Amino acid sequence: MTGDQIFQLFAYFLPTVVTGAIAFYFFRMHTNNEEGRRRFLLHKETQTTTLPIRLQAYERMALFLERISIPSLVVRVAPKSADKDAYEKLLIKNIENEFEHNLSQQIYLTDECWNIIKAAKSATVQMIRKAAMSETDSADKLREDVLTETMDKQNPSATALAFVKKEISGLW
């Protein structure tokens, strides 16, 4: 082969290679764009399906926090006897039952929100236990002490509920 023939061969292959490279580039760009569009549509469809479920989970956790707030709890759960220890256990058992009933909702909440809800539950139980350590001798007196202690401090349920509301507003 002479230099002239090599140049002619190169002249034929160069446009072919450039055209093939451009076609490959546009095909790859189109494929990536289509994949991105499919992901967006799938995400959008998933959002419309899961958003109501997530909102329902936040709703249930708001109800849980309202039910375990000390003022609501002591009004709803009356002592069955005058024994303060039995009343303390009854209040804590009620909180634990409410929590276990809503345990599955954690999969729809963020980790931070779930941890704040658990901390509110624990703080409420601690407040009840602390009030029970006082020199009270009856369930009714314990009820008063628990209410009095919560009046002086920020209600853990209210703090957690404020966080839940803030997080829900971020979903819009």
C-alpha positions as CSV (number, residue, x, y, z in Angstrom):
1,M,0.0,0.0,0.0
2,T,1.2,3.4,-0.9
3,G,0.9,6.5,1.2
4,D,-1.9,7.7,-1.2
5,Q,-4.0,4.6,-0.6
6,I,-3.5,4.8,3.2
7,F,-4.7,8.5,3.1
8,Q,-7.8,7.5,1.0
9,L,-8.5,4.7,3.5
10,F,-8.1,7.1,6.4
11,A,-10.4,9.6,4.6
12,Y,-13.1,7.0,4.3
13,F,-12.8,5.8,7.9
14,L,-12.6,9.2,9.6
15,P,-16.2,10.3,8.8
16,T,-17.5,6.8,9.7
17,V,-15.7,6.8,13.1
18,V,-16.8,10.4,13.8
19,T,-20.5,9.6,12.8
20,G,-20.4,6.4,14.9
21,A,-19.0,8.3,17.9
22,I,-21.7,11.0,17.6
23,A,-24.4,8.4,17.2
24,F,-23.1,6.5,20.2
25,Y,-23.0,9.7,22.3
26,F,-26.6,10.7,21.4
27,F,-27.9,7.2,21.9
28,R,-26.3,7.0,25.4
29,M,-27.6,10.5,26.3
30,H,-31.1,9.5,25.1
31,T,-30.9,6.2,27.1
32,N,-29.8,8.0,30.3
33,N,-32.6,10.6,29.8
34,E,-35.2,7.9,29.4
35,E,-33.9,6.1,32.5
36,G,-34.1,9.4,34.5
37,R,-37.6,10.0,33.3
38,R,-38.7,6.5,34.3
39,R,-37.2,6.9,37.7
40,F,-39.0,10.3,38.1
41,L,-42.3,8.8,37.1
42,L,-41.8,5.8,39.4
43,H,-40.8,8.1,42.3
44,K,-43.9,10.3,41.6
45,E,-46.2,7.3,41.6
46,T,-44.6,6.0,44.8
47,Q,-45.1,9.4,46.4
48,T,-48.8,9.4,45.6
49,T,-49.1,6.0,47.1
50,T,-47.0,6.4,50.2
51,L,-47.8,10.0,51.2
52,P,-51.3,9.1,52.5
53,I,-49.8,6.2,54.5
54,R,-47.0,8.4,55.9
55,L,-49.5,11.1,56.9
56,Q,-51.6,8.5,58.6
57,A,-48.6,7.3,60.5
58,Y,-47.8,10.9,61.6
59,E,-51.5,11.3,62.6
60,R,-51.3,8.2,64.7
61,M,-48.2,9.3,66.4
62,A,-49.7,12.7,67.2
63,L,-52.7,10.9,68.7
64,F,-50.2,8.7,70.7
65,L,-48.4,11.8,72.0
66,E,-51.7,13.4,73.0
67,R,-52.8,10.2,74.8
68,I,-49.6,9.9,76.8
69,S,-49.4,13.6,77.8
70,I,-49.6,13.7,81.6
71,P,-52.8,15.8,81.8
72,S,-54.6,13.7,79.3
73,L,-53.3,10.4,80.8
74,V,-54.3,11.1,84.4
75,V,-57.8,12.2,83.4
76,R,-58.3,9.2,81.2
77,V,-56.8,6.6,83.5
78,A,-58.4,6.8,86.9
79,P,-57.0,4.8,89.8
80,K,-58.6,1.5,90.5
81,S,-57.7,1.6,94.2
82,A,-56.0,3.8,96.7
83,D,-52.6,2.1,96.2
84,K,-50.2,4.5,94.7
85,D,-47.8,1.8,93.4
86,A,-50.6,0.1,91.6
87,Y,-51.6,3.4,90.1
88,E,-48.1,4.1,89.0
89,K,-47.9,0.7,87.3
90,L,-51.3,1.3,85.7
91,L,-50.2,4.6,84.2
92,I,-46.9,3.2,82.9
93,K,-48.6,0.1,81.6
94,N,-51.1,2.3,79.7
95,I,-48.2,4.2,78.1
96,E,-46.4,1.0,77.1
97,N,-49.6,-0.4,75.6
98,E,-50.2,2.7,73.6
99,F,-46.6,2.6,72.4
100,E,-46.7,-1.0,71.4
101,H,-50.0,-0.4,69.6
102,N,-48.2,2.2,67.4
103,L,-44.8,0.5,67.1
104,S,-45.3,-0.4,63.4
105,Q,-45.6,3.3,62.5
106,Q,-41.9,3.8,62.9
107,I,-41.2,2.5,59.3
108,Y,-43.0,5.6,57.9
109,L,-41.3,8.1,60.1
110,T,-37.8,9.5,59.9
111,D,-35.3,8.1,62.5
112,E,-35.0,11.5,64.1
113,C,-38.8,11.8,64.6
114,W,-39.1,8.2,65.9
115,N,-36.2,8.8,68.4
116,I,-37.9,12.0,69.6
117,I,-41.2,10.2,70.1
118,K,-39.4,7.4,72.1
119,A,-37.6,10.0,74.2
120,A,-41.0,11.7,75.0
121,K,-42.4,8.4,76.0
122,S,-39.4,7.7,78.3
123,A,-39.5,11.1,79.8
124,T,-43.2,10.8,80.6
125,V,-42.5,7.5,82.3
126,Q,-39.7,9.0,84.2
127,M,-41.9,11.9,85.4
128,I,-44.4,9.4,86.7
129,R,-41.8,7.4,88.5
130,K,-40.2,10.5,90.0
131,A,-43.6,11.7,91.3
132,A,-44.2,8.2,92.7
133,M,-41.0,8.4,94.7
134,S,-42.4,11.3,96.8
135,E,-43.9,10.8,100.2
136,T,-47.4,10.4,98.8
137,D,-49.5,7.7,100.3
138,S,-52.5,7.4,98.0
139,A,-53.2,7.1,94.3
140,D,-55.2,10.3,94.3
141,K,-52.3,12.2,95.8
142,L,-49.9,10.7,93.2
143,R,-52.3,11.9,90.5
144,E,-52.1,15.4,91.9
145,D,-48.3,15.2,92.3
146,V,-47.9,14.0,88.7
147,L,-50.0,16.9,87.4
148,T,-48.2,19.4,89.6
149,E,-44.8,18.3,88.3
150,T,-45.8,18.7,84.7
151,M,-47.1,22.2,85.3
152,D,-43.6,23.3,86.2
153,K,-41.9,21.7,83.3
154,Q,-42.3,21.5,79.5
155,N,-44.5,18.5,78.6
156,P,-42.3,16.0,76.7
157,S,-45.3,15.1,74.5
158,A,-45.8,18.7,73.5
159,T,-42.2,19.0,72.5
160,A,-42.4,15.8,70.4
161,L,-45.7,16.9,68.9
162,A,-44.2,20.2,67.8
163,F,-41.4,18.3,66.1
164,V,-43.9,16.0,64.4
165,K,-45.8,19.0,63.1
166,K,-42.6,20.6,61.8
167,E,-41.7,17.4,60.0
168,I,-45.1,17.1,58.4
169,S,-44.9,20.6,57.1
170,G,-41.7,19.5,55.4
171,L,-43.6,16.9,53.4
172,W,-45.5,19.5,51.3
